[in-house]
């Protein structure tokens, strides 16, 4: 396929400093001011790939405060209650433009060398790798805003294309680039340092390009199932995917303040356990906490399986369809998904090396509930496990000190992901398996079965978390979690309407019983199903996406309405979510979940014509709740 000059915005000058390979600053000055031989495609590729890791300025805003919030990978309101931040979007738009500009220059340079018969042995493959990376970048920004430009018009503002056209283009690019990648071609050792992901292993890039094609094809499954099936099955016929941990697309992070700093490294971001994930974790897989926790002092804190906790309905919101609303667990759950204790540290577990040690607030495990003027209830959060509903808690929130200071009171993201010593994952082997599983379930030709691929995906993710010893027991479990889903693939019996539980009245200390109903997910099959095969697949994919792929978690929920996301609390009306009211908060609607980022004001002010075209292609208003072309429309 002919590569036209394409990008998101006008080409950004490259005279600014580069954060990457040690001698790049000496080489990559402005391309029009140096000898042409010094501007090789790998330099521009490296800068695009490196910068797209997101420095702390953009990572905190987009990755943490937008994607992780919308994807329910941590507890935060913000975008999840419809409050988009224009300045954050403007920064992301600008940064993304630079990433696109550089990958465009890599493609342009490679094409020029090939046309002039001045190419190296690796140049043809460099061109295909650059096209694959551009396809990712293009769909990433489209998944945030919707219609975006594909083509550049040499120095003027480019015209946006529809989301459908963006996806059709990206899928075609991936198919052509993957087919043209020659895995037998040599890789010059001198250029390996310019590829932080694969060191220009052509086979691994072919695997990534093909797995990425599976992801994008599946995105069309609800809006254009025939096209999705065609693209997916064609990618399957290539036969190379990311199927082993050694194939995973990862980029190593490092401490500091540059694009390679950890995307979740800002210590002031609490990143505590979200209610969505907690309701999925608890009970799922049937693995007892007593088998998982090596800290002997925690054993006495583990509660009976049918124990909800203490009920404090004066300080905890009840106006949400979170099945755990109103209860505070004064200990640890009896059974829980074994990845939970790896991903989040337990409050008060100061000996845990992954405890958030550099945050003094996290070491305070005492909190208070205001019962009446001069009357407080003291709570000790040490070795407890809780999550709160997002949204507006109104007066109840003002009476709950934990609601205002979450760090140290709720489980929070492990230090292993905060210390800039990990590797950011863009695509992992478990995602390939879950995609193959979903496709097999839809009756597409995949070369595997839905169950086999599902179990392979779970096992791959368990290996990543180093909990593989539980995989066999976990995959055989018929235990339901708090939203009525089990693990065993063939166990599709629906749960009873509710489960009898015991709790303690927090004010009188009296023992009580209650039947907790499993929540109804109106977004999926009109709320009639909680435990079918697709719900299991997406539930496991959602867990596995944590913490590196929050955008994909958001994408799946927008596409399918899975897994179950509880509604934000509405003790007081939410200004940015007017459709959610005290009359309908027990039902789900796409109007209760963000669907996109509104276009930033700098796009509108910089190109009013382009902005108007983009909005016209949205098929809706330029706001948070207009669904994208491939997402659920009602």
For each residue, the residues with C-beta under 8 A, 3 or more apart:
1: 172 173 176
2:
3: 6 107 111 127 131
4: 151
5: 104 108 151 152 154
6: 3 104 134 150 151 152
7: 11 97 100 101 103 104 149 152 158
8: 96 97 100 101 137 138 141 148 149 158
9: 12 93 97 100 101 149 157 158
10: 97 101 152 155 156 157 158
11: 7 101 104 105 152 155
12: 9 97 98 101 102
13: 16 30
14: 28 29 30 31 44 47 101 102 105
15: 29 30
16: 13
17: 25
18: 24 25 28 47 50
19: 50 51 258 259 260
20: 24 46 47 50 194 196
21: 24 46 193 194
22:
23: 26 27
24: 18 20 21 27 28 43 46 47
25: 17 18 28
26: 23
27: 23 24 38 43
28: 14 18 24 25 31 38 39 43 44 47
29: 14 15 33 34
30: 13 14 15 33 34
31: 14 28 34 39 105
32:
33: 29 30
34: 29 30 31 38 39
35: 38
36: 39
37: 40
38: 27 28 34 35
39: 28 31 34 36 43 44 109
40: 37 43 109 191
41: 44 45 105 106 107 109 110 113 123 126 127 130
42: 45 46 106 126 191 194 195 200
43: 24 27 28 39 40 46 47 106 194
44: 14 28 39 41 47 48 102 103 105 106 109
45: 41 42 48 49 102 103 106 126 129 130 133 194 195
46: 20 21 24 42 43 49 50 194 195 196
47: 14 18 20 24 28 43 44 50 51 102
48: 44 45 51 52 99 100 102 103 106 133 137
49: 45 46 52 53 133 195 196 197 251
50: 18 19 20 46 47 53 196 259 260
51: 19 47 48 55 95 98 99 102 259
52: 48 49 99 137 259
53: 49 50 251 253 259 260 263 424
54: 58 59 62 63 95 259 263
55: 51 58 59 257 258 259 261
56: 59 60 257 261 265 266
57: 60 61 91
58: 54 55 61 62 63 91 92 95
59: 54 55 56 62 63 64 261 262 263 264 265
60: 56 57 63 64 65 266 269
61: 57 58 64 65 66 85 88 91 92
62: 54 58 59 65 66 67 88 91 92 144
63: 54 58 59 60 66 67 68 263 264 550
64: 59 60 61 67 68 69 74 263 264 266 269 271
65: 60 61 62 68 69 76 78 79 85 88 269
66: 61 62 63 69 70 78 79 84 85 88 144 597
67: 62 63 64 70 71 73 550 551 554
68: 63 64 65 71 73 74 76 264 271 547 550
69: 64 65 66 72 73 74 76 77 78 79 80
70: 66 67 79 80 550 554 593 594
71: 67 68 545 550 551 552 553 554 557
72: 69 80 274 276 277 553 557 565
73: 67 68 69 274 277 545 546 547 550 553
74: 64 68 69 270 271 272 273 274 413
75: 270 272 273 274 275 387 388 390 406 410
76: 65 68 69 80 274 390
77: 69 80 81 83 390 391 568
78: 65 66 69 81 83 85
79: 65 66 69 70 82 83 84 85 594 597 624
80: 69 70 72 76 77 390 568 593 594
81: 77 78 390 391 392 568 574 576 577
82: 79 574 576 577 594 624 625
83: 77 78 79 576
84: 66 79 88 89 594 597 598 624
85: 61 65 66 78 79 88 89
86: 89 90 598 600 601
87: 90 91
88: 61 62 65 66 84 85 91 92
89: 84 85 86 92 93 144 145 597 598 599 600
90: 86 87 93 94 600 601 602 603
91: 57 58 61 62 87 88 94 95
92: 58 61 62 88 89 95 96 141 144 597 600
93: 9 89 90 96 97 141 145 599 600 602 603
94: 90 91 97 98 602
95: 51 54 58 91 92 98 99
96: 8 92 93 99 100 137 140 141
97: 7 8 9 10 12 93 94 100 101
98: 12 51 94 95 101 102
99: 48 51 52 95 96 102 103 137
100: 7 8 9 48 96 97 103 104 134 137 138 141
101: 7 8 9 10 11 12 14 97 98 104 105
102: 12 14 44 45 47 48 51 98 99 105 106
103: 7 44 45 48 99 100 106 107 130 133 134 137
104: 5 6 7 11 100 101 107 108 134 152
105: 11 14 31 41 44 101 102 108 109
106: 41 42 43 44 45 48 102 103 109 110 126 130
107: 3 41 103 104 110 111 127 130 131 134
108: 5 104 105 111 112
109: 39 40 41 44 105 106 112 113
110: 41 106 107 113 114 119 123 124 126 127 130
111: 3 107 108 114 115 127
112: 108 109 115 116 118
113: 41 109 110 116 118 119 120 123
114: 110 111 117 119 123 124 127
115: 111 112
116: 112 113
117: 114
118: 112 113
119: 110 113 114 123 124
120: 113 123 188
121: 185 186 188
122: 125 126 185 186 187 188 191 200
123: 41 110 113 114 119 120 126 127
124: 110 114 119 127 128 180 182 185
125: 122 128 129 181 182 185 187 200 202 205
126: 41 42 45 106 110 122 123 129 130 191 200
127: 3 41 107 110 111 114 123 124 130 131
128: 124 125 131 132 177 178 180 181 205 209
129: 45 125 126 132 133 177 181 195 200 202 205
130: 41 45 103 106 107 110 126 127 133 134
131: 3 107 127 128 134 135 173 174 176 177
132: 128 129 135 136 173 174 177 178 205 208 209 212
133: 45 48 49 103 129 130 136 137
134: 6 100 103 104 107 130 131 137 138 173
135: 131 132 138 139 170 171 173 174 177 209 212 216
136: 132 133 139 140 212 426
137: 8 48 52 96 99 100 103 133 134 140 141
138: 8 100 134 135 141 142 148 150 166 169 170
139: 135 136 142 143 166 167 170 216
140: 96 136 137 143 144 551
141: 8 92 93 96 100 137 138 144 145 148
142: 138 139 145 146 147 148 163 166 167 628
143: 139 140 551 555 628
144: 62 66 89 92 140 141 551 596 597
145: 89 93 141 142 148 596 597 598 599 614
146: 142 163 596 614 617 618 626 628 629
147: 142 160 161 162 163 166 613 614 617 618
148: 8 138 141 142 145 160 161 166 614
149: 7 8 9 152 158 159 160 161 610
150: 6 138 158 161 165 166 169
151: 4 5 6 158 159 161
152: 5 6 7 10 11 104 149 158
153: 156 157 158 159
154: 5
155: 10 11
156: 10 153
157: 9 10 153 606 607 609 610
158: 7 8 9 10 149 150 151 152 153 610
159: 149 151 153 610 613
160: 147 148 149 610 613 614 617
161: 147 148 149 150 151 165 166 169 617
162: 147 165 166 617 629
163: 142 146 147 166 167 617 628 629 630
164: 167 168 629
165: 150 161 162 168 169
166: 138 139 142 147 148 150 161 162 163 169 170
167: 139 142 163 164 170 171 216 219 220 629 630
168: 164 165 171 172
169: 138 150 161 165 166 172 173
170: 135 138 139 166 167 173 174 216
171: 135 167 168 174 175 213 216 217 231
172: 1 168 169 175 176
173: 1 131 132 134 135 169 170 176 177
174: 131 132 135 170 171 177 178 209 210 212 213 216 235
175: 171 172 178 179 213 231 234 235
176: 1 131 172 173 179 180
177: 128 129 131 132 135 173 174 180 181 209
178: 128 132 174 175 181 206 209 210 213 235 238
179: 175 176 238
180: 124 128 176 177
181: 125 128 129 177 178 202 205 206 209
182: 124 125 185 202
183: 202 203 206
184:
185: 121 122 124 125 182 202
186: 121 122
187: 122 125 191 192 199 200 201 202
188: 120 121 122 191 192
189: 192
190:
191: 40 42 122 126 187 188 194 195 200
192: 187 188 189 195 199 200
193: 21 199
194: 20 21 42 43 45 46 191 200
195: 42 45 46 49 129 191 192 198 199 200
196: 20 46 49 50 251 252
197: 49 204 208 249 250 251 426
198: 195 201 204 205 208 249
199: 187 192 193 195
200: 42 122 125 126 129 187 191 192 194 195 205
201: 187 198 204 205
202: 125 129 181 182 183 185 187 205 206
203: 183 206 207 240
204: 197 198 201 207 208 247 249
205: 125 128 129 132 181 198 200 201 202 208 209
206: 178 181 183 202 203 209 210 238 240
207: 203 204 210 211 240 241 242 243 247
208: 132 197 198 204 205 211 212 242 247 249 427
209: 128 132 135 174 177 178 181 205 206 212 213
210: 174 178 206 207 213 214 235 238 240 241
211: 207 208 214 215 241 242 427 431 432 435
212: 132 135 136 174 208 209 215 216 427
213: 171 174 175 178 209 210 216 217 231 232 235
214: 210 211 217 218 232 235 236 241 432 435 436 439
215: 211 212 218 219 427 431 435 552
216: 135 139 167 170 171 174 212 213 219 220 231
217: 171 213 214 220 221 227 228 229 231 232 235
218: 214 215 221 228 232 435 438 439
219: 167 215 216 228 555 559 630
220: 167 216 217 223 224 225 227 228 231 630
221: 217 218 225 228 438 442 559
222: 225 559 560 630 631 632
223: 220 629 630 631
224: 220 227 228
225: 220 221 222 228 229 442
226: 229 230
227: 217 220 224 230 231
228: 217 218 219 220 221 224 225 231 232
229: 217 225 226 232 233 439 442 444
230: 226 227 233 234
231: 171 175 213 216 217 220 227 228 234 235
232: 213 214 217 218 228 229 235 236 435 439 444 446
233: 229 230 236 237 444 445 446
234: 175 230 231 237 238
235: 174 175 178 210 213 214 217 231 232 238
236: 214 232 233 239 436 439 444 445 446 447
237: 233 234
238: 178 179 206 210 234 235
239: 236
240: 203 206 207 210
241: 207 210 211 214 247 432
242: 207 208 211 247 248 249 427 428 429 431 432
243: 207 247 429 432 433
244: 247 429
245: 248 428 429 460 463 464
246:
247: 204 207 208 241 242 243 244 429
248: 242 245 425 427 428 429
249: 197 198 204 208 242 425 426 427 428
250: 197 423 424 425 426 428
251: 49 53 196 197 260 423 424 426
252: 196 260 422 423
253: 53 260 261 262 263 265 420 421 422 423 424
254: 258 260 261 420 421
255: 261 262 265 419 420 421
256: 260 261 420
257: 55 56 261
258: 19 55 254 261
259: 19 50 51 52 53 54 55
260: 19 50 53 251 252 253 254 256 420
261: 55 56 59 253 254 255 256 257 258 265 420
262: 59 253 255 265 417 418 419 420 421 422 424
263: 53 54 59 63 64 253 424
264: 59 63 64 68 269 271 413 417 418 547
265: 56 59 253 255 261 262 418 419 420
266: 56 60 64 269
267: 356 358 359 418
268: 359
269: 60 64 65 264 266
270: 74 75 406 407 412
271: 64 68 74 264 412 413 418 547
272: 74 75 344 387 406 407 410 411 412 413
273: 74 75 277 278 344 385 386 387 410 411 412
274: 72 73 74 75 76 277 278 387 390
275: 75 278 279 322 324 387 388 389 390 566
276: 72 279 280 563 564 565 566
277: 72 73 273 274 280 281 387 542 543 546
278: 273 274 275 281 282 324 385 386 387 482
279: 275 276 282 322 323 324 387 481 482 483 519 564 566
280: 276 277 284 337 481 482 483 485 539 542 543 563 564
281: 277 278 284 333 336 337 339 340 481 543
282: 278 279 333 335 336 337 481 482
283: 286 305 333 335 336 479 480 481 482
284: 280 281 336 337 477 479 481 485 486 487 539
285: 335 336 337 338 470 473 474 477 479 487
286: 283 335 473 474 477 478 479 487
287: 291 292 335 336 337 338 470 473 474 477
288: 291 292 302 334 335
289: 292 293 298 302 332 333 334 335 336 341
290: 293 299 302
291: 287 288 470
292: 287 288 289 336 338 341 470
293: 289 290 298 299 302 332 341
294:
295: 298 349 351 352
296: 299
297: 300 383
298: 289 293 295 301 302 332 346 349 383
299: 290 293 296 302
300: 297
301: 298 331 332 383 384
302: 288 289 290 293 298 299 331 332 333 334
303: 307 309 329 330 331 332 333 334
304: 307 334 502
305: 283 334 335
306: 499 500 501 502
307: 303 304 329 331 334 501 502 503
308: 311 324 327 329 501 502 503 514 516
309: 303 327 328 329 330 331 386 503 504
310: 327 328 329 330 503 504 505 506
311: 308 326 327 328 503 504 505 506 512
312: 315 316 326 327 328 369 377 400 506 507
313: 316 318 326
314: 369 371 396 399 507
315: 312 369 370 371 377 396 399 400 403
316: 312 313 325 326 327 328 388 393 396 400
317: 320 325 326 389 391 393 394 396 397 569 571
318: 313 325 326
319: 325 569 570 571 582 585
320: 317 325 389 391 566 567 568 569 570 585
321: 325 519 520 566 567 585 586 587 588
322: 275 279 325 389 519 566 567 569
323: 279 482 483 516 517 518 519 566
324: 275 278 279 308 327 387 482 516
325: 316 317 318 319 320 321 322 389 569
326: 311 312 313 316 317 318
327: 308 309 310 311 312 316 324 503
328: 309 310 311 312 316 379 384 386 506
329: 303 307 308 309 310 332 333 384 385 386
330: 303 309 310 379 384
331: 301 302 303 307 309 383 384 385
332: 289 293 298 301 302 303 329 346 383 384 385
333: 281 282 283 289 302 303 329 336 385
334: 288 289 302 303 304 305 307
335: 282 283 285 286 287 288 289 305 479
336: 281 282 283 284 285 287 289 292 333 340 341 385
337: 280 281 282 284 285 287 340 474 481 543
338: 285 287 292 341 342 462 465 467 470 474
339: 281 342 343 461 462 465 467 543 546
340: 281 336 337 343 344 411
341: 289 292 293 336 338 344 346
342: 338 339 414 465 466 467
343: 339 340 413 414 465 546 547
344: 272 273 340 341 411 412 413 414
345: 349 352 354 355 356 411 412 414 415
346: 298 332 341 349 352 383 384 385 411
347: 362 365 381 382 383 384 408 409 410 411
348: 365 381 382 383 384
349: 295 298 345 346 352 355 383
350: 355 363
351: 295 355
352: 295 345 346 349 355
353: 415
354: 345 414 415 416
355: 345 349 350 351 352 362 415
356: 267 345 359 362 407 412 415 418
357: 362 415
358: 267
359: 267 268 356 362 363 407 408
360: 363 364
361: 364 405 407 408
362: 347 355 356 357 359 407 408 412
363: 350 359 360 408
364: 360 361 408
365: 347 348 380 381 382 408 409
366: 378 379 380 381
367: 378 379 381 401 402 405 409
368: 376 377 378 379 401
369: 312 314 315 376 377 379 399 400 401 402 506
370: 315 375 376 398 399 400 401
371: 314 315 375 376 377 399 507
372: 375
373:
374:
375: 370 371 372
376: 368 369 370 371
377: 312 315 368 369 371 506 507
378: 366 367 368
379: 328 330 366 367 368 369 402
380: 365 366 384
381: 347 348 365 366 367 384 386 402 408 409 410
382: 347 348 365
383: 297 298 301 331 332 346 347 348 349
384: 301 328 329 330 331 332 346 347 348 380 381
385: 273 278 329 331 332 333 336 346 411
386: 273 278 309 328 329 381 409 410 411
387: 75 272 273 274 275 277 278 279 324 410 411
388: 75 275 316 402 403 406 410
389: 275 317 320 322 325 566 568 569
390: 75 76 77 80 81 274 275 568 569
391: 77 81 317 320 567 568 569 570 571 574
392: 81 397 568 569 570 571 572 573 574
393: 316 317 396 397 398 400 403 569 571
394: 317 397 398 571 572
395: 398 399 571
396: 314 315 316 317 393 399 400 403 571
397: 317 392 393 394 400 403 404 571
398: 370 393 394 395
399: 314 315 369 370 371 395 396
400: 312 315 316 369 370 393 396 397 403 404
401: 367 368 369 370 404 405
402: 367 369 379 381 388 405 406 409 410
403: 315 388 393 396 397 400 406
404: 397 400 401
405: 361 367 401 402 408 409
406: 75 270 272 388 402 403 409 410 412
407: 270 272 356 359 361 362 410 412
408: 347 359 361 362 363 364 365 381 405
409: 347 365 367 381 386 402 405 406
410: 75 272 273 347 381 386 387 388 402 406 407
411: 272 273 340 344 345 346 347 385 386 387
412: 270 271 272 273 344 345 356 362 406 407
413: 74 264 271 272 343 344 417 418 547
414: 342 343 344 345 354 417 418
415: 345 353 354 355 356 357 418 419
416: 354 419 421 422
417: 262 264 413 414 422 547
418: 262 264 265 267 271 356 413 414 415
419: 255 262 265 415 416 422
420: 253 254 255 256 260 261 262 265
421: 253 254 255 262 416
422: 252 253 262 416 417 419
423: 250 251 252 253
424: 53 250 251 253 262 263 548
425: 248 249 250 428 548 549
426: 136 197 249 250 251 548 549
427: 208 211 212 215 242 248 249 431 432
428: 242 245 248 249 250 425 431 432 460 461 464 544 548 549
429: 242 243 244 245 247 248 432 433 460
430: 433 434 457 458 460 461 464 541 544
431: 211 215 242 427 428 434 435 457 541 544 545 549 552
432: 211 214 241 242 243 427 428 429 435 436 457
433: 243 429 430 436 437 453 454 456 457 460
434: 430 431 437 438 453 454 457 537 538 540 541 544
435: 211 214 215 218 232 431 432 438 439
436: 214 236 432 433 439 440 446 447 448 453
437: 433 434 440 441 448 450 451 453 454 457 537
438: 218 221 434 435 441 442 450 534 537 538
439: 214 218 229 232 236 435 436 442 444 446
440: 436 437 443 444 446 448 449 450 453
441: 437 438 450 533 534 537
442: 221 225 229 438 439
443: 440
444: 229 232 233 236 439 440
445: 233 236
446: 232 233 236 436 439 440 453
447: 236 436
448: 436 437 440 452 453 456
449: 440 452 453
450: 437 438 440 441 453 454 489 533 537
451: 437 454 455 489 490
452: 448 449 455 456
453: 433 434 436 437 440 446 448 449 450 456 457
454: 433 434 437 450 451 457 458 489 533 536 537 540
455: 451 452 458 459 475 489
456: 433 448 452 453 459 460
457: 430 431 432 433 434 437 453 454 460 461 537 540 541 544
458: 430 454 455 461 462 471 474 475 487 540 544
459: 455 456 462 463 468 471 475
460: 245 428 429 430 433 456 457 463 464
461: 339 428 430 457 458 464 465 540 543 544
462: 338 339 458 459 465 467 468 470 471 474
463: 245 459 460 466 468
464: 245 428 430 460 461 544
465: 338 339 342 343 461 462
466: 342 463
467: 338 339 342 462 470 471
468: 459 462 463 471
469:
470: 285 287 291 292 338 462 467 473 474
471: 458 459 462 467 468 474 475
472: 475 476
473: 285 286 287 470 476 477
474: 285 286 287 337 338 458 462 470 471 477 487
475: 455 458 459 471 472 487 488 489
476: 472 473 487 488
477: 284 285 286 287 473 474 486 487 488
478: 286 486 487 488 491 493
479: 283 284 285 286 335 486 487
480: 283 484 485 486 495 499 518 531
481: 279 280 281 282 283 284 337 484 485 486
482: 278 279 280 282 283 323 324 516 518
483: 279 280 323 518 519 521 530 563 564
484: 480 481 494 495 518 519 530 531
485: 280 284 480 481 530 531 535 536 539 563
486: 284 477 478 479 480 481 491 531 536
487: 284 285 286 458 474 475 476 477 478 479 491 536 540
488: 475 476 477 478 491
489: 450 451 454 455 475 533 536
490: 451
491: 478 486 487 488 531
492: 531 532 533
493: 478 531
494: 484 529 530 531
495: 480 484 499 518 530 531
496: 499
497: 517 518
498: 515 516 517 518
499: 306 480 495 496 515 516 518
500: 306 513 514 515
501: 306 307 308 513 514 515 516
502: 304 306 307 308 511 512 513 514
503: 307 308 309 310 311 327 511 512 513 514
504: 309 310 311 509 510 511 512
505: 310 311 508 509 510 511 512
506: 310 311 312 328 369 377 509
507: 312 314 371 377
508: 505
509: 504 505 506
510: 504 505
511: 502 503 504 505
512: 311 502 503 504 505
513: 500 501 502 503
514: 308 500 501 502 503
515: 498 499 500 501
516: 308 323 324 482 498 499 501
517: 323 497 498
518: 323 480 482 483 484 495 497 498 499 530
519: 279 321 322 323 483 484 564 566
520: 321 527 586 587 588
521: 483 524 527 529 530 561 562 563 564 588
522: 526 527 587 588 589
523: 560 561 562 588 589 590 632
524: 521 527 529 535 560 561 562
525: 528 529 532
526: 522
527: 520 521 522 524 588
528: 525
529: 494 521 524 525 532 535
530: 483 484 485 494 495 518 521 535 564
531: 480 484 485 486 491 492 493 494 495 535 536
532: 492 525 529 535 536
533: 441 450 454 489 492 536 537
534: 438 441 537 538 560 562
535: 485 524 529 530 531 532 538 539 562 563
536: 454 485 486 487 489 531 532 533 539 540
537: 434 437 438 441 450 454 457 533 534 540 541
538: 434 438 534 535 541 542 556 560 562 563
539: 280 284 485 535 536 542 543 562 563
540: 434 454 457 458 461 487 536 537 543 544
541: 430 431 434 457 537 538 544 545 552 556
542: 277 280 538 539 545 546 553 556 562 563
543: 277 280 281 337 339 461 539 540 546
544: 428 430 431 434 457 458 461 464 540 541
545: 71 73 431 541 542 548 549 550 552 553
546: 73 277 339 343 542 543 549 550 553
547: 68 73 264 271 343 413 417 550
548: 424 425 426 428 545
549: 425 426 428 431 545 546 552 553
550: 63 67 68 70 71 73 545 546 547 553 554
551: 67 71 140 143 144 554 555
552: 71 215 431 541 545 549 555 556
553: 71 72 73 542 545 546 549 550 556 557
554: 67 70 71 550 551 557 558 594
555: 143 219 551 552 558 559
556: 538 541 542 552 553 559 560 562
557: 71 72 553 554 560 561 562 563 565 593
558: 554 555 590 593 595 627 628 631 632
559: 219 221 222 555 556 630 631 632
560: 222 523 524 534 538 556 557 632
561: 521 523 524 557 588 590 632
562: 521 523 524 534 535 538 539 542 556 557
563: 276 280 483 485 521 535 538 539 542 557
564: 276 279 280 483 519 521 530 588
565: 72 276 557 588 593
566: 275 276 279 320 321 322 323 389 519
567: 320 321 322 391 570 580 585 586 588 592
568: 77 80 81 320 389 390 391 392 574 577 580 592
569: 317 319 320 322 325 389 390 391 392 393 585
570: 319 320 391 392 567 573 574 580 581 582 585
571: 317 319 391 392 393 394 395 396 397
572: 392 394
573: 392 570 578 581
574: 81 82 391 392 568 570 577 578 580
575: 578
576: 81 82 83 624
577: 81 82 568 574 580 591 592
578: 573 574 575
579: 584 589 591 592 625
580: 567 568 570 574 577 584 585 589 591 592
581: 570 573 584 585
582: 319 570 585
583:
584: 579 580 581 587 589
585: 319 320 321 567 569 570 580 581 582
586: 321 520 567
587: 321 520 522 584
588: 321 520 521 522 523 527 561 564 565 567 592
589: 522 523 579 580 584 592
590: 523 558 561 593 595 625 627 631 632 633 634
591: 577 579 580 625
592: 567 568 577 579 580 588 589
593: 70 80 557 558 565 590
594: 70 79 80 82 84 554 624 625
595: 558 590 624 625 626 627 628 631
596: 144 145 146 624 626 627 628
597: 66 79 84 89 92 144 145 600 624
598: 84 86 89 145 622 623 624
599: 89 93 145 603 604 611 614 615 622
600: 86 89 90 92 93 597 603 604
601: 86 90 604 605
602: 90 93 94 605 606
603: 90 93 599 600 606 607 610 611 614
604: 599 600 601 607 608 611
605: 601 602 608
606: 157 602 603 610
607: 157 603 604 610 611
608: 604 605 611 612
609: 157 612 613
610: 149 157 158 159 160 603 606 607 613 614
611: 599 603 604 607 608 614 615
612: 608 609 615 616
613: 147 159 160 609 610 616 617
614: 145 146 147 148 160 599 603 610 611 617 618
615: 599 611 612 618 621 622
616: 612 613
617: 146 147 160 161 162 163 613 614
618: 146 147 614 615 621 622 626
619: 626 629
620: 623 626 627
621: 615 618 626
622: 598 599 615 618 626
623: 598 620 626
624: 79 82 84 576 594 595 596 597 598
625: 82 579 590 591 594 595
626: 146 595 596 618 619 620 621 622 623
627: 558 590 595 596 620 631 632 633
628: 142 143 146 163 558 595 596 631
629: 146 162 163 164 167 223 619
630: 163 167 219 220 222 223 559
631: 222 223 558 559 590 595 627 628
632: 222 523 558 559 560 561 590 627
633: 590 627
634: 590
